[in-house]
Structures are given as structure tokens and as C-alpha cells.
Amino acid sequence: MTPSSPSHTMSLESERNIKWGILSSGKISADFVKAMSITEGAECVAIAARDGEKAAAFAKEYGIPKSYDSYDKLLQDPEIDVVYVGSIADQHAKMTKMCLEAGKATVCEKPLTLSAADSVELVRMARDKGIFLCEGLWTRFFPAMAKVRQVVDSGEIGTVVNVQGDFGWCNVDCPYPEDRIWNPLSGGMTYDIAVYMAHLGQVAYPESSVERIQAMATMKNGIDQTVLCNIMFSNGNQKVDDQTGQKGMLQFYVTGAANTEERVTFQGSKGRIVIDSPAHVPSRIRVFKDAGRGKSIESIFDFPLPDDSWGAPWNYPGSIGFTYEIQEVCKALRRGETQCSQVTWEHSIQLATMIDEIIRQTRGSTNLQEGSQEEKMIA
């Protein structure tokens, strides 16, 4: 199963604008549509919400030609090439399944689902139907992250030994229990932002499996507030010595108790990569190559985001960066592919499996079924 799998949703020769439909009129959808407006080759042609008045108001505000008062009506629109699911997280699996059943190429905002079992089901459906499906883990599409992958793959910093990172935003002003962060089904800091840290292991240790996870958390209002996690990745014989390069570590914490620095370090055997803050919206990386103990040669790579002043206020910082994800999805559709190489189906299942286990260890419950879902990936 590769990103080059054929899809019936778009022809290779097509150069017209890719036409998008949006499910849900929330804050993330608003930012996504604004970023799309500056993305060449993409246009938003329809919005759907359960409240028709809200959908109509959204369409008017953002210059969208059509609005629908039900998701089904949008999914029946033959003009739409691809659908973006921007609902709250506990609706992602249900709504993405609706899109695939309707035969629509689909981009679902991260997380794809709230369990590995549900993610496996959606991937199977997309594979069986030959339909494009992508988890909207937008950070992976930024040019700065492409540079990180290039440096790791080139061996410039040697073998990656460990990755460390943090991500926190202060939720003290989020009203309880109304705010989404306190939702007992989809709230908490693991579901909200741990994927931004967990995916770094896939960048550092491509093609590796997860050998072990250790997680602990403090709780607030019944959900995980601060989560500390260690993950060991393994490629090949799990009994080999760490120095062979077949094992690697990922260490991170996420929190709702503080606004953290949000910096990431990939430590290699011959140097390191630093993703400067904010690492989930990366625009600068620094590469340090060892020149002896305590000495290094630094190279700086800047990838400035497009000017977003015209779109202020944005609901979330750096949302102009959605343009990179939109660009890559449109390219994949034009090539007739069913996946994006930046976030493949295997990536999404592995991420969901990691989140399942973190939730199990910190909350004592999970939707993870017996056996590793990662091992049960699509044959």
C-alpha cells in the first residue's frame, strides 16, 4: 500500500482548480478556508453545517458560493472533488466514514479518529473503494519539516538517538464544562496535542515500529492535564544494542497548565537538529554538526510563512500554514493518488495506536482492541 495507489477521484492530466467542500463551520474550518483562499489551484465551493443559518453565515463571510443545512446534501454535490472534515474530534470517525461512503476524497482534521480500531476501519474502507483519505496533520506538510526529514535521511547528524519536545497551551480560561477541552470523550491534552509530539518519532525513525510506551499524567476535571511520555522505537531485532541505530527514543510532555517554549531537538550520533519555537508551526530549523566534544558547526535554515496579516484575526496561530497541506493534497489528487506521502495510512494507524496506549496508561481505559493495531494494518 503506497501513496501512488490509483484513485478514481481525479485524473492525472487535470489542471483545473480542485474544488473543496467543508463539513462543520467551526473555528478550525474558518482558518482552513482562509488559508485556502491564497492557495493556487484550490477553491472552496461549499460549506455544510447542521444549522443551516450558521452555514449560510459562514458562506457569506468567506465568499463560498453554496451552503447546505446537512452534511448529506454537501456529499451529494457532484461539483465537489474533496471534503475537509473540521468537526470536533469525537465526530471525526463518523463524518469521515460518511464521506467515504459517498465516494468523496476526504481530508480529516487530526486526529483521524479517537482509536486505532476506528482508524483501521476507515483505512480499509478507503483502500477497498480506491478513495483518497488523509489525516490533516498539517505540521508534516511545512517546508521546514521536509528539511528535517531530508537531514535525518541524509545521515548528516548520524543516527538519531533521541528526540525531545514539549507543547503546552494554558487552558485556565477555558470554561468548564462547556469548552471542548473538558469533553470526557475527546478532551484532554493527549487527544488535543500529543499527536504533534508523537509524530516526531515517525520522522526520526522512519519504517520503525513502537516497542514500548511509558506515560503518566496529572488530571483536571476528569481529563489528562499534563502528560509525560517516553516511547521506544525499534527497527529490526529488538534485542540489539542501542548504538546499532535500530532503536531510538522519543521523550515529550504536553500540558494545559502552561504556555511552553515548544522547541524540539533531534539528537543524532554526529550532531543535532533543533526546530525553533513554535515547533508545530515550524519556520526555522538549526542543524549542528559535531566538531569535537563541546564544539559544533551551526547551519540555519529559514522557511518564513506567507504573510497572514490580511486574514487577521486567525483563530489559531500560524493557520496560514494550512496552505502547505492544501497544496500537497491537491497535487496528490491530480496524480490520482489515494494518500499523501507526508502522512500515509500507516502513519495514521501507528499514531492512533500510540495515543490509545497513552490514554490507557493515564486514564485507565482505551478503545484499543486485543493485539497491536499496528500489526493488524492493511494487508
URJO-V305802 format. One line per field, one symbol per residue. psi: psi as a letter, one per 30 degrees, with the letter a starting at -180 (. if undefined). Layout:
psi=???
This chain:
psi=jlfgkkkffklefkglkkkkkkjkhaeeeeeeeeeefgjkgkkkfkkklfjeeeeeeeeeeghkekkkgleeeeffjffkekkkjglleffeeeeeeeeeefgkkkjkkkleagleeeeeeeeeeeeefhkkkkkiieeffkeeeeeeeeeeffgegakkekkklljkkjgfgjkkgekffgkfegalfeeeffffeeffeeeeikglljekkkkllllkhglkekkkkkkkkkjbjfglkeffgflllkklkklgfljleikkkjjlfgalkkjlkkffikfklkkkkkhlkgklkkkkjkikllkgefgkklekkgffffeeeeeeeeeeeefglflkfejleeeeeeeeeeeeeeeeeffgllgklklkfefglk.
